[in-house]
Amino acid sequence: MADDDQDHGPDFDGLTERVAATRAQLFDTLDAIEDRLNVPKQIGFAASRVKRGIERKPVPYLAAFAGGALAIGGIVVTVIRRR
């Protein structure tokens, strides 16, 4: 019955460290979400990936750009002819 006399309150050992670790993890998560939702930053990341891709293998990117230019040119010609 000696154990019944002891106070069995909540365990606060290491609570401060756990709260600090949880807070740091929350801030990291919020920073990651902010980075994902920041459109100008994402455009910059995409542009740098395209630039690196062009430097490594330029032919597929040039073909895609040429195809896009032909498609836009075809749309412009179609719109002009209809007027």
Sequence and secondary structure as in RCSB ss.txt:
>XXXX:A:sequence
MADDDQDHGPDFDGLTERVAATRAQLFDTLDAIEDRLNVPKQIGFAASRVKRGIERKPVPYLAAFAGGALAIGGI
VVTVIRRR
>XXXX:A:secstr
 HHHHS      TTHHHHHHHHHHHHHHHHHHHHHHH HHHHHHHHHHHHHHHHHH HHHHHHHHHHHHHHHHHH
HHHHHHH 
